[in-house]
Amino acid sequence: MPKVQSKGSEASGHRHRRRGARVSSSLAEINVVPLVDVMLVLLVIFMVTAPMMQTGLEVSLPEARRSDQISSERLFVTIPLTFRTDQVVNLGDERVRFELLQERIKQEMEGARDRQVFVRGDGGITYQELIRVMDALKEGGVEDVGLVTEIPIETAQE
């Protein structure tokens, strides 16, 4: 910028510089565009990876044409196909050995007013294996045992 002298400074012999109007780029402002870009990338990453992080027990449920939907939250016992070899069932999300199932059910049923359990059994387990688990549940204090099934695809579309 050119130097500008005022008329008063020439008379006194002092030279003063006058600053021009300065365009200030304030450093106090945060540029949010890169922040938004990073957040969108993280959002996409979490959206893609979230379904992969769901771990569960793969059970092939048998189908039943006449079954009711479960309306409230209940205690589920899952009998996987591997029950034959390792004698382990799932009580909710907890893996429990069959020998300890009766004691664990007693603990779960201690304060419960509704003593109902739903059994999800793999379609490949035998009837005898299912009855063994149901007997252990009854001995543990369960009053009602419900069996969870899948609705066939052709029935669900109607």
HUJOSUL-V718655 format. One line per field, one symbol per residue. ss: DSSP state (H for helix, E for strand, - for the rest). A space follows every 10 residues. Layout:
ss: ???
This chain:
ss: ------HHHH HH-------- ---------- -HHHHHHHHH HHHHHHHHHH HHH------- E-E------- ----EEEEE- --HHHH-EEE E--EEEEHHH HHHHHHHHH- -----EEEEE EE----HHHH HHHHHHHHH- ---EEEE--E --HHHHH-
